[in-house]
């Protein structure tokens, strides 16, 4: 019965292809209303923008809020860890394993003090750069060769005030710039999964 075997293996191939097209997009931040509008939650903002754009809803699941959508044949799994910033690694590892997402289809979105607001930087690997979220992910995964998108938040703070700065809310002037910044970051995420890391870096970095 050729029809039977064709249907059987056809379904299996489709499932395997679907797995191969999954991307885990982890926007880092801190859960809770008190952190919602802080600079440290830039990763959450980008995840929220992608969910809004594709009418995807977040559900509270194990170690985070998760939403998913499809775009150009890819399945995007959005993750906002509920583990707090410096424990992000366990949530990222869990959802990589649960969804069978390989390291080259993981993208982590974080805030970055070394870049001014409105600038971003996509890289395929690197050190944690002093970022506690990346530091924990590197330790838990035991590697740092995964893509990360750094969103500039500026460094307008005095000596010893870094923690207060990243955990404080955006200024009125910064809020005017945020929509364009978040939109560009969301476009970068979609590009990463569709045209690849290198071409996306060439097009969107800066």
TIRO-2110 file (N, C-alpha, C; in Angstrom, 1 decimal):
// TIRO-2110
0.9, -1.2, 0.0, N, 1, A
0.0, 0.0, 0.0, CA, 1, A
0.9, 1.2, 0.0, C, 1, A
1.4, 1.7, -1.1, N, 2, A
2.3, 2.8, -1.2, CA, 2, A
1.7, 4.1, -0.6, C, 2, A
0.3, 4.3, -0.7, N, 3, A
-0.3, 5.5, -0.2, CA, 3, A
-0.1, 5.5, 1.3, C, 3, A
-0.3, 4.4, 2.0, N, 4, A
-0.1, 4.3, 3.4, CA, 4, A
1.3, 4.7, 3.9, C, 4, A
2.3, 4.1, 3.3, N, 5, A
3.7, 4.4, 3.6, CA, 5, A
4.1, 5.9, 3.3, C, 5, A
3.5, 6.4, 2.2, N, 6, A
3.8, 7.8, 1.8, CA, 6, A
3.2, 8.7, 2.9, C, 6, A
2.0, 8.4, 3.3, N, 7, A
1.4, 9.3, 4.3, CA, 7, A
2.1, 9.2, 5.6, C, 7, A
2.5, 7.9, 6.0, N, 8, A
3.2, 7.7, 7.3, CA, 8, A
4.5, 8.5, 7.3, C, 8, A
5.4, 8.3, 6.3, N, 9, A
6.7, 8.9, 6.3, CA, 9, A
6.6, 10.4, 6.0, C, 9, A
5.5, 10.8, 5.3, N, 10, A
5.3, 12.2, 5.0, CA, 10, A
5.0, 13.0, 6.3, C, 10, A
4.2, 12.4, 7.1, N, 11, A
3.9, 13.0, 8.4, CA, 11, A
5.1, 13.1, 9.3, C, 11, A
5.9, 12.1, 9.3, N, 12, A
7.1, 12.1, 10.1, CA, 12, A
8.1, 13.1, 9.6, C, 12, A
8.3, 13.3, 8.3, N, 13, A
9.2, 14.3, 7.8, CA, 13, A
8.7, 15.7, 8.1, C, 13, A
7.4, 15.9, 8.0, N, 14, A
6.8, 17.2, 8.3, CA, 14, A
7.1, 17.6, 9.8, C, 14, A
6.9, 16.6, 10.7, N, 15, A
7.2, 16.9, 12.1, CA, 15, A
8.7, 17.2, 12.3, C, 15, A
9.5, 16.4, 11.7, N, 16, A
10.9, 16.7, 11.8, CA, 16, A
11.3, 18.1, 11.3, C, 16, A
10.7, 18.4, 10.2, N, 17, A
11.0, 19.8, 9.6, CA, 17, A
10.5, 20.9, 10.5, C, 17, A
9.3, 20.7, 11.1, N, 18, A
8.8, 21.6, 12.1, CA, 18, A
9.8, 21.9, 13.2, C, 18, A
10.3, 20.7, 13.8, N, 19, A
11.3, 20.9, 14.9, CA, 19, A
12.5, 21.6, 14.4, C, 19, A
12.9, 21.4, 13.2, N, 20, A
14.1, 22.1, 12.7, CA, 20, A
13.9, 23.6, 12.5, C, 20, A
12.7, 24.0, 12.4, N, 21, A
12.4, 25.4, 12.2, CA, 21, A
12.0, 26.1, 13.4, C, 21, A
12.2, 25.6, 14.6, N, 22, A
11.9, 26.2, 15.9, CA, 22, A
13.0, 27.1, 16.3, C, 22, A
12.6, 28.3, 16.8, N, 23, A
13.6, 29.3, 17.3, CA, 23, A
13.1, 29.7, 18.7, C, 23, A
14.0, 29.7, 19.7, N, 24, A
13.7, 30.1, 21.0, CA, 24, A
14.2, 31.6, 21.2, C, 24, A
13.3, 32.5, 21.4, N, 25, A
13.7, 33.9, 21.6, CA, 25, A
13.5, 34.2, 23.1, C, 25, A
14.5, 34.4, 23.8, N, 26, A
14.5, 34.7, 25.3, CA, 26, A
14.7, 36.1, 25.5, C, 26, A
13.7, 36.9, 25.9, N, 27, A
13.8, 38.3, 26.3, CA, 27, A
14.0, 38.3, 27.8, C, 27, A
15.1, 38.8, 28.2, N, 28, A
15.4, 38.8, 29.7, CA, 28, A
14.9, 40.0, 30.4, C, 28, A
14.6, 39.8, 31.7, N, 29, A
14.1, 40.9, 32.5, CA, 29, A
13.7, 40.3, 33.9, C, 29, A
13.0, 41.1, 34.7, N, 30, A
12.6, 40.7, 36.0, CA, 30, A
11.1, 40.7, 36.0, C, 30, A
10.5, 39.6, 36.6, N, 31, A
9.0, 39.6, 36.7, CA, 31, A
8.5, 40.5, 37.8, C, 31, A
7.2, 40.9, 37.7, N, 32, A
6.6, 41.7, 38.7, CA, 32, A
6.4, 43.1, 38.3, C, 32, A
5.3, 43.7, 38.8, N, 33, A
4.9, 45.1, 38.4, CA, 33, A
5.9, 46.1, 38.7, C, 33, A
6.7, 45.9, 39.8, N, 34, A
7.7, 46.9, 40.2, CA, 34, A
8.8, 47.0, 39.2, C, 34, A
9.0, 46.0, 38.4, N, 35, A
10.1, 46.1, 37.4, CA, 35, A
9.6, 46.3, 36.0, C, 35, A
8.3, 46.4, 35.8, N, 36, A
7.8, 46.4, 34.4, CA, 36, A
8.3, 47.5, 33.5, C, 36, A
8.5, 48.7, 34.1, N, 37, A
9.0, 49.8, 33.2, CA, 37, A
10.4, 50.2, 33.4, C, 37, A
11.2, 49.3, 33.9, N, 38, A
12.6, 49.6, 34.2, CA, 38, A
13.5, 49.2, 33.0, C, 38, A
14.7, 49.8, 32.9, N, 39, A
15.6, 49.6, 31.8, CA, 39, A
16.1, 48.2, 31.7, C, 39, A
16.2, 47.5, 32.8, N, 40, A
16.6, 46.1, 32.8, CA, 40, A
15.7, 45.2, 32.1, C, 40, A
14.5, 45.6, 31.9, N, 41, A
13.4, 44.8, 31.2, CA, 41, A
13.3, 45.0, 29.7, C, 41, A
14.4, 45.5, 29.1, N, 42, A
14.4, 45.8, 27.7, CA, 42, A
14.1, 44.5, 26.9, C, 42, A
14.6, 43.4, 27.4, N, 43, A
14.3, 42.1, 26.7, CA, 43, A
12.8, 41.8, 26.7, C, 43, A
12.2, 42.0, 27.8, N, 44, A
10.7, 41.8, 27.9, CA, 44, A
10.0, 42.6, 26.9, C, 44, A
10.4, 43.9, 26.7, N, 45, A
9.7, 44.8, 25.8, CA, 45, A
9.7, 44.3, 24.4, C, 45, A
10.9, 43.7, 24.0, N, 46, A
11.0, 43.2, 22.6, CA, 46, A
10.1, 41.9, 22.4, C, 46, A
10.1, 41.1, 23.4, N, 47, A
9.2, 39.9, 23.4, CA, 47, A
7.8, 40.3, 23.3, C, 47, A
7.4, 41.3, 24.1, N, 48, A
6.0, 41.8, 24.1, CA, 48, A
5.6, 42.4, 22.7, C, 48, A
6.6, 43.1, 22.1, N, 49, A
6.3, 43.7, 20.8, CA, 49, A
6.1, 42.6, 19.7, C, 49, A
6.9, 41.5, 19.8, N, 50, A
6.7, 40.4, 18.8, CA, 50, A
5.4, 39.7, 19.0, C, 50, A
5.0, 39.5, 20.3, N, 51, A
3.7, 38.9, 20.6, CA, 51, A
2.6, 39.8, 20.1, C, 51, A
2.7, 41.1, 20.4, N, 52, A
1.6, 42.0, 19.9, CA, 52, A
1.5, 42.0, 18.4, C, 52, A
2.6, 42.0, 17.7, N, 53, A
2.6, 42.1, 16.3, CA, 53, A
2.0, 40.8, 15.6, C, 53, A
2.1, 39.7, 16.3, N, 54, A
1.6, 38.4, 15.7, CA, 54, A
0.4, 37.9, 16.4, C, 54, A
-0.2, 38.8, 17.3, N, 55, A
-1.4, 38.4, 18.0, CA, 55, A
-1.2, 37.1, 18.8, C, 55, A
0.0, 37.0, 19.5, N, 56, A
0.3, 35.8, 20.3, CA, 56, A
0.1, 36.2, 21.8, C, 56, A
-0.4, 35.2, 22.5, N, 57, A
-0.7, 35.5, 24.0, CA, 57, A
0.3, 34.7, 24.8, C, 57, A
0.8, 35.4, 25.9, N, 58, A
1.7, 34.7, 26.8, CA, 58, A
0.9, 33.9, 27.8, C, 58, A
1.4, 32.8, 28.2, N, 59, A
0.8, 31.9, 29.2, CA, 59, A
1.9, 31.7, 30.3, C, 59, A
1.5, 31.7, 31.5, N, 60, A
2.5, 31.4, 32.6, CA, 60, A
2.7, 29.9, 32.6, C, 60, A
3.9, 29.5, 32.4, N, 61, A
4.3, 28.1, 32.4, CA, 61, A
5.5, 27.9, 33.2, C, 61, A
6.1, 26.8, 33.1, N, 62, A
7.2, 26.4, 34.0, CA, 62, A
8.4, 27.4, 33.7, C, 62, A
8.8, 28.1, 34.8, N, 63, A
9.9, 29.0, 34.8, CA, 63, A
9.8, 30.2, 33.8, C, 63, A
8.6, 30.5, 33.4, N, 64, A
8.5, 31.7, 32.6, CA, 64, A
7.1, 31.8, 31.9, C, 64, A
6.9, 33.0, 31.2, N, 65, A
5.8, 33.2, 30.4, CA, 65, A
6.2, 32.9, 29.0, C, 65, A
5.3, 32.1, 28.3, N, 66, A
5.7, 31.6, 26.9, CA, 66, A
4.6, 31.9, 25.9, C, 66, A
5.0, 32.4, 24.8, N, 67, A
4.0, 32.6, 23.7, CA, 67, A
4.7, 32.0, 22.4, C, 67, A
3.9, 31.8, 21.4, N, 68, A
4.4, 31.3, 20.1, CA, 68, A
3.7, 31.8, 18.9, C, 68, A
4.4, 31.9, 17.8, N, 69, A
3.7, 32.3, 16.6, CA, 69, A
4.5, 31.7, 15.4, C, 69, A
4.0, 31.7, 14.2, N, 70, A
4.7, 31.3, 13.0, CA, 70, A
4.9, 32.5, 12.1, C, 70, A
6.0, 32.4, 11.4, N, 71, A
6.4, 33.5, 10.5, CA, 71, A
7.3, 32.9, 9.5, C, 71, A
6.9, 33.0, 8.2, N, 72, A
7.7, 32.5, 7.1, CA, 72, A
8.2, 31.1, 7.3, C, 72, A
7.4, 30.2, 7.8, N, 73, A
7.7, 28.8, 7.9, CA, 73, A
8.5, 28.5, 9.2, C, 73, A
8.7, 29.5, 10.0, N, 74, A
9.4, 29.3, 11.3, CA, 74, A
8.5, 29.4, 12.4, C, 74, A
8.7, 28.6, 13.5, N, 75, A
8.0, 28.7, 14.7, CA, 75, A
8.8, 29.4, 15.7, C, 75, A
8.3, 30.6, 16.2, N, 76, A
9.0, 31.4, 17.2, CA, 76, A
8.4, 31.1, 18.6, C, 76, A
9.3, 30.7, 19.5, N, 77, A
8.9, 30.5, 20.9, CA, 77, A
9.4, 31.6, 21.7, C, 77, A
8.5, 32.5, 22.2, N, 78, A
9.0, 33.6, 23.0, CA, 78, A
9.0, 33.2, 24.5, C, 78, A
10.1, 33.6, 25.2, N, 79, A
10.2, 33.2, 26.6, CA, 79, A
10.6, 34.5, 27.4, C, 79, A
9.8, 34.7, 28.4, N, 80, A
10.1, 35.8, 29.4, CA, 80, A
10.3, 35.0, 30.7, C, 80, A
11.6, 34.7, 31.1, N, 81, A
11.8, 34.0, 32.3, CA, 81, A
11.2, 34.6, 33.6, C, 81, A
10.7, 33.8, 34.4, N, 82, A
10.1, 34.2, 35.7, CA, 82, A
11.1, 34.0, 36.9, C, 82, A
12.3, 33.7, 36.5, N, 83, A
13.3, 33.3, 37.5, CA, 83, A
14.2, 34.5, 38.0, C, 83, A
13.9, 35.7, 37.6, N, 84, A
14.7, 36.9, 37.8, CA, 84, A
16.0, 36.8, 37.0, C, 84, A
16.5, 38.0, 36.7, N, 85, A
17.6, 38.2, 35.7, CA, 85, A
18.8, 37.2, 36.0, C, 85, A
19.2, 37.2, 37.3, N, 86, A
20.5, 36.5, 37.5, CA, 86, A
20.3, 35.0, 37.7, C, 86, A
19.1, 34.5, 37.3, N, 87, A
18.8, 33.0, 37.3, CA, 87, A
18.2, 32.7, 36.0, C, 87, A
18.5, 33.4, 34.9, N, 88, A
17.8, 33.2, 33.6, CA, 88, A
18.2, 31.9, 33.0, C, 88, A
19.4, 31.3, 33.3, N, 89, A
19.9, 30.2, 32.6, CA, 89, A
19.0, 28.9, 32.8, C, 89, A
18.4, 28.7, 33.9, N, 90, A
17.6, 27.5, 34.1, CA, 90, A
16.4, 27.5, 33.2, C, 90, A
15.8, 28.7, 33.0, N, 91, A
14.6, 28.8, 32.2, CA, 91, A
15.0, 28.6, 30.7, C, 91, A
16.1, 29.2, 30.3, N, 92, A
16.5, 29.0, 28.9, CA, 92, A
16.8, 27.6, 28.6, C, 92, A
17.5, 26.9, 29.5, N, 93, A
17.9, 25.5, 29.3, CA, 93, A
16.6, 24.6, 29.3, C, 93, A
15.7, 24.9, 30.2, N, 94, A
14.5, 24.1, 30.2, CA, 94, A
13.7, 24.2, 28.9, C, 94, A
13.6, 25.4, 28.4, N, 95, A
12.8, 25.5, 27.1, CA, 95, A
13.5, 25.1, 25.9, C, 95, A
14.8, 25.2, 25.9, N, 96, A
15.6, 24.6, 24.8, CA, 96, A
15.4, 23.1, 24.8, C, 96, A
15.4, 22.5, 26.0, N, 97, A
15.3, 21.0, 26.0, CA, 97, A
13.8, 20.6, 25.7, C, 97, A
12.9, 21.3, 26.3, N, 98, A
11.5, 21.0, 26.1, CA, 98, A
11.1, 21.1, 24.6, C, 98, A
11.6, 22.1, 23.9, N, 99, A
11.2, 22.3, 22.5, CA, 99, A
12.2, 21.8, 21.5, C, 99, A
13.3, 21.2, 22.1, N, 100, A
14.3, 20.6, 21.2, CA, 100, A
14.9, 21.7, 20.3, C, 100, A
15.2, 22.8, 20.8, N, 101, A
15.8, 23.9, 20.1, CA, 101, A
17.3, 23.9, 20.2, C, 101, A
18.1, 23.7, 19.1, N, 102, A
19.5, 23.7, 19.2, CA, 102, A
20.1, 25.1, 19.5, C, 102, A
21.4, 25.1, 19.9, N, 103, A
22.0, 26.3, 20.3, CA, 103, A
22.0, 27.4, 19.2, C, 103, A
22.1, 27.0, 18.0, N, 104, A
22.2, 28.0, 16.9, CA, 104, A
20.8, 28.6, 16.5, C, 104, A
19.8, 28.1, 17.2, N, 105, A
18.5, 28.7, 17.0, CA, 105, A
17.9, 29.4, 18.3, C, 105, A
18.9, 29.7, 19.2, N, 106, A
18.6, 30.4, 20.4, CA, 106, A
19.0, 31.9, 20.2, C, 106, A
18.2, 32.8, 20.6, N, 107, A
18.5, 34.2, 20.6, CA, 107, A
18.1, 34.8, 21.9, C, 107, A
19.0, 35.4, 22.6, N, 108, A
18.8, 36.0, 23.9, CA, 108, A
18.8, 37.6, 23.8, C, 108, A
17.8, 38.2, 24.3, N, 109, A
17.7, 39.7, 24.2, CA, 109, A
17.9, 40.3, 25.6, C, 109, A
18.9, 41.2, 25.7, N, 110, A
19.3, 41.9, 26.9, CA, 110, A
19.5, 43.4, 26.8, C, 110, A
19.5, 44.1, 27.9, N, 111, A
19.8, 45.5, 28.0, CA, 111, A
21.3, 45.6, 28.0, C, 111, A
21.9, 46.7, 27.6, N, 112, A
23.3, 46.9, 27.5, CA, 112, A
23.7, 48.3, 27.9, C, 112, A
24.5, 48.5, 29.0, N, 113, A
24.9, 49.8, 29.4, CA, 113, A
26.0, 50.4, 28.5, C, 113, A
26.7, 49.6, 27.8, N, 114, A
27.8, 50.1, 26.9, CA, 114, A
27.3, 50.7, 25.6, C, 114, A
26.0, 50.6, 25.3, N, 115, A
25.4, 51.2, 24.1, CA, 115, A
24.4, 52.3, 24.5, C, 115, A
24.4, 53.4, 23.7, N, 116, A
23.4, 54.4, 24.0, CA, 116, A
22.0, 53.9, 23.5, C, 116, A
21.0, 54.5, 24.1, N, 117, A
19.6, 54.2, 23.7, CA, 117, A
19.4, 54.4, 22.2, C, 117, A
18.8, 53.5, 21.5, N, 118, A
18.6, 53.6, 20.1, CA, 118, A
19.6, 52.8, 19.3, C, 118, A
20.7, 52.3, 20.0, N, 119, A
21.7, 51.5, 19.3, CA, 119, A
21.4, 50.0, 19.8, C, 119, A
21.8, 49.1, 19.0, N, 120, A
21.8, 47.7, 19.3, CA, 120, A
22.9, 47.0, 18.7, C, 120, A
23.2, 45.8, 19.2, N, 121, A
24.3, 45.0, 18.7, CA, 121, A
23.9, 43.5, 18.7, C, 121, A
23.9, 42.9, 17.6, N, 122, A
23.7, 41.4, 17.5, CA, 122, A
25.0, 40.7, 17.3, C, 122, A
25.3, 39.7, 18.1, N, 123, A
26.5, 38.9, 18.0, CA, 123, A
26.1, 37.4, 18.1, C, 123, A
27.0, 36.6, 17.5, N, 124, A
26.7, 35.1, 17.5, CA, 124, A
27.3, 34.4, 18.7, C, 124, A
28.2, 35.1, 19.5, N, 125, A
28.8, 34.5, 20.6, CA, 125, A
29.5, 35.6, 21.4, C, 125, A
30.1, 35.3, 22.5, N, 126, A
30.8, 36.3, 23.3, CA, 126, A
30.8, 36.1, 24.8, C, 126, A
31.4, 37.0, 25.5, N, 127, A
31.4, 37.0, 26.9, CA, 127, A
30.1, 37.6, 27.5, C, 127, A
29.9, 37.5, 28.8, N, 128, A
28.7, 38.1, 29.3, CA, 128, A
28.8, 39.6, 29.4, C, 128, A
30.0, 40.2, 29.3, N, 129, A
30.1, 41.6, 29.3, CA, 129, A
29.6, 42.2, 30.6, C, 129, A
29.6, 41.5, 31.7, N, 130, A
29.2, 42.0, 33.0, CA, 130, A
27.7, 41.9, 33.2, C, 130, A
27.0, 41.3, 32.2, N, 131, A
25.5, 41.2, 32.4, CA, 131, A
25.1, 39.9, 33.1, C, 131, A
24.4, 40.1, 34.2, N, 132, A
24.1, 38.9, 35.1, CA, 132, A
23.3, 37.9, 34.4, C, 132, A
22.4, 38.3, 33.5, N, 133, A
21.6, 37.3, 32.8, CA, 133, A
22.4, 36.4, 31.9, C, 133, A
23.2, 37.1, 31.1, N, 134, A
24.1, 36.3, 30.2, CA, 134, A
25.1, 35.4, 31.0, C, 134, A
25.6, 36.0, 32.1, N, 135, A
26.5, 35.2, 32.9, CA, 135, A
25.9, 33.9, 33.4, C, 135, A
24.7, 34.0, 33.9, N, 136, A
24.0, 32.8, 34.4, CA, 136, A
23.7, 31.8, 33.2, C, 136, A
23.3, 32.3, 32.1, N, 137, A
23.0, 31.4, 30.9, CA, 137, A
24.3, 30.7, 30.5, C, 137, A
25.4, 31.5, 30.5, N, 138, A
26.7, 30.9, 30.1, CA, 138, A
27.1, 29.8, 31.1, C, 138, A
26.9, 30.0, 32.3, N, 139, A
27.2, 29.0, 33.4, CA, 139, A
26.3, 27.8, 33.3, C, 139, A
25.0, 28.0, 33.1, N, 140, A
24.1, 26.8, 33.1, CA, 140, A
24.3, 26.0, 31.8, C, 140, A
24.4, 26.7, 30.6, N, 141, A
24.6, 26.0, 29.4, CA, 141, A
26.0, 25.4, 29.2, C, 141, A
27.0, 26.0, 29.9, N, 142, A
28.4, 25.6, 29.8, CA, 142, A
29.0, 26.0, 28.5, C, 142, A
28.4, 27.1, 27.9, N, 143, A
29.0, 27.6, 26.6, CA, 143, A
28.4, 29.0, 26.4, C, 143, A
29.0, 29.7, 25.5, N, 144, A
28.6, 31.1, 25.2, CA, 144, A
28.5, 31.3, 23.7, C, 144, A
28.4, 30.3, 22.9, N, 145, A
28.3, 30.4, 21.5, CA, 145, A
26.9, 30.4, 21.0, C, 145, A
26.1, 31.3, 21.5, N, 146, A
24.7, 31.5, 21.1, CA, 146, A
24.5, 33.0, 20.8, C, 146, A
23.5, 33.2, 20.0, N, 147, A
23.3, 34.6, 19.5, CA, 147, A
22.7, 35.4, 20.7, C, 147, A
23.1, 36.7, 20.7, N, 148, A
22.5, 37.6, 21.7, CA, 148, A
22.3, 39.0, 21.1, C, 148, A
21.2, 39.6, 21.4, N, 149, A
20.9, 40.9, 20.9, CA, 149, A
20.9, 41.9, 22.0, C, 149, A
21.9, 42.8, 22.0, N, 150, A
22.0, 43.8, 23.1, CA, 150, A
21.3, 45.1, 22.7, C, 150, A
20.5, 45.5, 23.6, N, 151, A
19.7, 46.8, 23.4, CA, 151, A
20.3, 47.9, 24.3, C, 151, A
20.7, 48.9, 23.7, N, 152, A
21.4, 50.0, 24.4, CA, 152, A
20.4, 50.7, 25.4, C, 152, A
20.9, 50.9, 26.6, N, 153, A
20.1, 51.7, 27.6, CA, 153, A
20.9, 52.9, 28.1, C, 153, A
22.1, 53.1, 27.6, N, 154, A
22.9, 54.2, 28.0, CA, 154, A
23.6, 54.0, 29.4, C, 154, A
24.4, 55.0, 29.8, N, 155, A
25.1, 54.8, 31.0, CA, 155, A
25.2, 56.1, 31.8, C, 155, A
24.0, 56.8, 31.9, N, 156, A
23.9, 58.1, 32.6, CA, 156, A
23.8, 57.9, 34.1, C, 156, A
24.8, 57.4, 34.7, N, 157, A
24.7, 57.2, 36.2, CA, 157, A
26.1, 57.5, 36.8, C, 157, A
26.1, 57.8, 38.1, N, 158, A
27.4, 58.0, 38.8, CA, 158, A
28.0, 56.8, 39.3, C, 158, A
29.2, 57.0, 39.8, N, 159, A
30.0, 55.8, 40.3, CA, 159, A
29.2, 55.1, 41.4, C, 159, A
29.1, 53.8, 41.3, N, 160, A
28.4, 52.9, 42.2, CA, 160, A
26.9, 52.9, 42.1, C, 160, A
26.4, 53.5, 41.1, N, 161, A
24.9, 53.6, 40.9, CA, 161, A
24.4, 52.8, 39.8, C, 161, A
25.2, 51.9, 39.3, N, 162, A
24.8, 51.0, 38.2, CA, 162, A
23.5, 50.2, 38.4, C, 162, A
23.5, 49.6, 39.6, N, 163, A
22.3, 48.8, 39.9, CA, 163, A
21.0, 49.6, 40.0, C, 163, A
21.1, 50.8, 40.6, N, 164, A
20.0, 51.7, 40.7, CA, 164, A
19.5, 52.1, 39.3, C, 164, A
20.5, 52.4, 38.5, N, 165, A
20.2, 52.9, 37.1, CA, 165, A
19.4, 51.8, 36.3, C, 165, A
19.9, 50.6, 36.3, N, 166, A
19.3, 49.6, 35.4, CA, 166, A
17.9, 49.2, 36.0, C, 166, A
17.7, 49.4, 37.3, N, 167, A
16.4, 49.0, 37.9, CA, 167, A
15.5, 50.2, 38.1, C, 167, A
15.9, 51.3, 37.5, N, 168, A
15.0, 52.5, 37.6, CA, 168, A
14.2, 52.6, 36.3, C, 168, A
13.1, 53.4, 36.3, N, 169, A
12.3, 53.5, 35.1, CA, 169, A
12.8, 54.5, 34.1, C, 169, A
12.4, 54.3, 32.8, N, 170, A
12.8, 55.1, 31.7, CA, 170, A
12.4, 56.6, 32.0, C, 170, A
13.2, 57.5, 31.5, N, 171, A
12.8, 58.9, 31.6, CA, 171, A
11.8, 59.2, 30.5, C, 171, A
11.2, 60.4, 30.7, N, 172, A
10.2, 60.8, 29.7, CA, 172, A
10.8, 60.9, 28.3, C, 172, A
12.0, 61.4, 28.2, N, 173, A
12.7, 61.5, 26.9, CA, 173, A
13.0, 60.2, 26.4, C, 173, A
13.5, 59.2, 27.2, N, 174, A
13.8, 57.9, 26.7, CA, 174, A
12.5, 57.2, 26.2, C, 174, A
11.4, 57.4, 26.9, N, 175, A
10.1, 56.8, 26.5, CA, 175, A
9.7, 57.2, 25.0, C, 175, A
10.2, 58.4, 24.6, N, 176, A
9.9, 58.8, 23.3, CA, 176, A
10.6, 58.0, 22.2, C, 176, A
11.8, 57.6, 22.6, N, 177, A
12.7, 56.8, 21.7, CA, 177, A
12.4, 55.3, 21.7, C, 177, A
11.8, 54.9, 22.8, N, 178, A
11.6, 53.4, 23.0, CA, 178, A
10.8, 52.7, 21.8, C, 178, A
9.7, 53.2, 21.4, N, 179, A
9.0, 52.5, 20.3, CA, 179, A
9.8, 52.2, 19.1, C, 179, A
10.6, 53.1, 18.6, N, 180, A
11.4, 52.9, 17.4, CA, 180, A
12.5, 51.9, 17.8, C, 180, A
13.1, 52.0, 19.0, N, 181, A
14.1, 51.0, 19.4, CA, 181, A
13.6, 49.6, 19.5, C, 181, A
12.5, 49.5, 20.1, N, 182, A
11.9, 48.1, 20.3, CA, 182, A
11.4, 47.6, 18.9, C, 182, A
10.9, 48.4, 18.1, N, 183, A
10.5, 47.9, 16.7, CA, 183, A
11.7, 47.4, 15.9, C, 183, A
12.8, 48.1, 16.0, N, 184, A
13.9, 47.7, 15.2, CA, 184, A
14.5, 46.4, 15.8, C, 184, A
14.4, 46.2, 17.1, N, 185, A
14.9, 45.0, 17.7, CA, 185, A
14.0, 43.8, 17.3, C, 185, A
12.7, 44.0, 17.3, N, 186, A
11.8, 43.0, 16.9, CA, 186, A
12.0, 42.6, 15.4, C, 186, A
12.3, 43.6, 14.5, N, 187, A
12.6, 43.3, 13.1, CA, 187, A
13.9, 42.5, 13.1, C, 187, A
14.8, 42.8, 13.9, N, 188, A
16.1, 42.1, 13.9, CA, 188, A
15.9, 40.6, 14.3, C, 188, A
15.0, 40.3, 15.3, N, 189, A
14.7, 39.0, 15.7, CA, 189, A
14.2, 38.2, 14.5, C, 189, A
13.2, 38.8, 13.8, N, 190, A
12.6, 38.1, 12.7, CA, 190, A
13.6, 37.8, 11.6, C, 190, A
14.5, 38.8, 11.3, N, 191, A
15.5, 38.6, 10.3, CA, 191, A
16.5, 37.5, 10.7, C, 191, A
16.9, 37.4, 12.0, N, 192, A
17.8, 36.4, 12.4, CA, 192, A
17.3, 35.0, 12.1, C, 192, A
16.0, 34.8, 12.2, N, 193, A
15.5, 33.5, 12.0, CA, 193, A
15.2, 33.2, 10.5, C, 193, A
15.2, 34.2, 9.7, N, 194, A
14.8, 34.0, 8.3, CA, 194, A
15.9, 34.2, 7.3, C, 194, A
16.8, 35.1, 7.5, N, 195, A
17.9, 35.3, 6.6, CA, 195, A
19.3, 34.9, 7.2, C, 195, A
19.3, 34.6, 8.5, N, 196, A
20.5, 34.2, 9.2, CA, 196, A
21.2, 35.2, 9.9, C, 196, A
22.1, 34.8, 10.8, N, 197, A
22.9, 35.7, 11.7, CA, 197, A
23.7, 36.7, 11.0, C, 197, A
24.6, 36.2, 10.1, N, 198, A
25.6, 37.1, 9.4, CA, 198, A
24.9, 38.3, 8.6, C, 198, A
23.9, 37.9, 7.8, N, 199, A
23.2, 38.9, 7.0, CA, 199, A
22.4, 39.9, 7.9, C, 199, A
21.9, 39.4, 9.0, N, 200, A
21.1, 40.2, 9.9, CA, 200, A
22.1, 41.2, 10.6, C, 200, A
23.3, 40.7, 11.0, N, 201, A
24.2, 41.6, 11.7, CA, 201, A
24.6, 42.7, 10.7, C, 201, A
24.9, 42.4, 9.4, N, 202, A
25.2, 43.4, 8.5, CA, 202, A
24.2, 44.4, 8.3, C, 202, A
22.9, 44.0, 8.4, N, 203, A
21.8, 44.9, 8.1, CA, 203, A
21.3, 45.7, 9.3, C, 203, A
21.4, 45.1, 10.5, N, 204, A
20.7, 45.8, 11.6, CA, 204, A
21.7, 46.3, 12.7, C, 204, A
22.9, 45.9, 12.7, N, 205, A
23.8, 46.4, 13.8, CA, 205, A
24.0, 47.9, 13.6, C, 205, A
24.2, 48.5, 14.8, N, 206, A
24.4, 50.0, 14.7, CA, 206, A
23.4, 50.8, 15.4, C, 206, A
END
